[in-house]
Amino acid sequence: RANDMPGGWILPNDGYGCGYQELPETITQLRKLGFTTGLWTEKGLERIATEVKDYGSRVMKLDVAWVGRGYQFAFNGMRDAYEGIEKNADARGFVWTTCAWAGGQRYATIWSGDQSGNWEYIRFHIPTLLGAGLSGYNAATGDIDGIFGGGAQTAVRDFQWKAFTPAWMVMSGWSKQTNLMKQPWIFGEPYTTYNRKYMKLKMRLTPYMYTYTREAYDTGVPAVRAMVLEYPNDSVTWSKRTQYQFMSGEWFLVAPVYEDSPVRNDIYLPAGRWIDYWDGQEFNGPMVLNGYAAPLDKLPLFVKAGAIIPMYPEMLHDREKPKDPVTLDIYPSGKTSFSLYEDDGGTQEYRSGAFAKTLIEVDAPKSSDSAGGQIAIAVGGAKGKYKDMPASRSYLVDV
């Protein structure tokens, strides 16, 4: 908070079986700062009812001991942790697990376990997350810059592209190279500013990512999409040719930098018009973009023409401010729409219909060169209700 950086969760470790000290007081004080507390445990789930119901914890992070005895043991552990939260609070089961098998996505966010931060770590994690999405895991991730090793530049690059994935986690206390610390401000300037930029962008993009996460819940289609998933008829996407880029939802194309270079080569833009997110330069696909200037503070990021991207006001945690006004970042091209999904963000009531959808529609000329063409933007009324839903809302339109 002192570094003006967003964050919604803190997961203290129980010291690999040693237990916690002053846990109720810790959870209470963290809540005052806008953090929800989860527990990273090796010890077990015997106290989960007390930890959830009486103390207010809301996540269980199950480490390697929970998978050591195999598939069924790990699956049952995830289920028990998930149900332990849901049965003891009006809260959603939220579990992190270090690895899992088919079916685990119904209970857990999965992360790639203990890794060392370096350029190779970034390179192999891009197809890792794409493969997880193709295998049914919407919420898959790896620790930012690993937990061992790492450094200022690899941390910045990892923060950048993972800002466009659903789950984002920094694990501290293990890296001797960085004095055991991994916090996003640990390397000082200019790296702190670079990391803050992408953390704040991710927070503002919450309504965009949350909508696609709901779509994943309904359909199984992940928010982080391999190019072949979004462009199955484009033969360029059929091989490993595009394994180092992805679509974040329908509208963002993300091409992470995974080597020590201020230039990104071999970015494939499928058929259609693409807009550079940072400077508005337009590209017409299909094409391969080489020599793209990507200094350390710049993630290669492109927006598909027609995009409608809802954004909340800048804030440090989800309930710091009202979600009003909503900014609509619009890239008009033909007739497009976005059905914004919202619920109370915390309870299980969405399963019984306590949510709202707002249809946003754009009707514009197909080409950006259509002189005098009109652009019509329509924001429908929200359909549905949920707890603490705003009675009214204003919209800022950025075209």
DANOR-V485997 format. One record per pair of residues at least 24 apart in sequence whose ideal C-beta (glycine too) atoms are under 6 Angstrom apart, sorted by the first residue. I is the first residue (numbers start at 0). J is the second residue. Records with the same first field share a line. If there is no record, write none. Layout:
I=J ; J
This chain:
0=32
2=184
4=195 ; 198
5=198 ; 202 ; 315
7=316 ; 317
8=35 ; 37
9=34 ; 36
10=37 ; 39 ; 60
12=39
13=40 ; 42
15=41
16=41 ; 42
22=54
23=54
26=54 ; 55
33=316 ; 319
44=79 ; 80 ; 83
47=83
48=87
51=84 ; 87 ; 88
52=87
57=90
58=93
59=94
60=95
61=96
62=97
63=97
66=98
70=100
73=99
77=106 ; 107
78=106
81=106
89=346
91=347
104=135 ; 136
108=138 ; 166
109=136 ; 139
110=140 ; 141
111=141
113=146
114=145
115=145 ; 147 ; 148
116=144 ; 145 ; 148 ; 149 ; 153
117=148 ; 153
118=258 ; 259
120=145
121=156 ; 157 ; 257
122=257
125=243 ; 255
126=242
128=223
129=225 ; 245
132=221 ; 223
133=225
137=215 ; 221 ; 222
138=165 ; 166
140=166
142=168 ; 170
143=169
146=170 ; 173
147=173 ; 174
148=176
149=174 ; 177
151=186 ; 190
155=190 ; 193 ; 295
156=256
158=194 ; 197
159=197 ; 298
160=253 ; 255
162=197 ; 200 ; 201
163=247 ; 251 ; 253
164=223
165=208 ; 212 ; 222
193=296
199=313
203=310 ; 311 ; 313
205=311
206=309 ; 311 ; 339
207=308 ; 309
210=339 ; 340
211=248
213=340
222=248
230=269
233=269
235=267
241=267
250=302 ; 303 ; 306
252=301
253=300
254=299
256=293
261=294
262=290
263=291 ; 293 ; 299
264=289
266=291
272=304
273=301
274=302 ; 330
276=300 ; 302
302=330
304=330 ; 332
305=332 ; 333 ; 335
306=330
307=337 ; 359
309=339
317=344
323=389 ; 392
324=393 ; 394 ; 395
325=394
326=395 ; 397
327=394 ; 396
328=397
329=361 ; 398
331=361 ; 363 ; 374
332=365
333=365
334=362
335=361
336=360
342=385
343=385 ; 386
353=385
354=383 ; 385
355=381 ; 383 ; 385
356=382
357=381
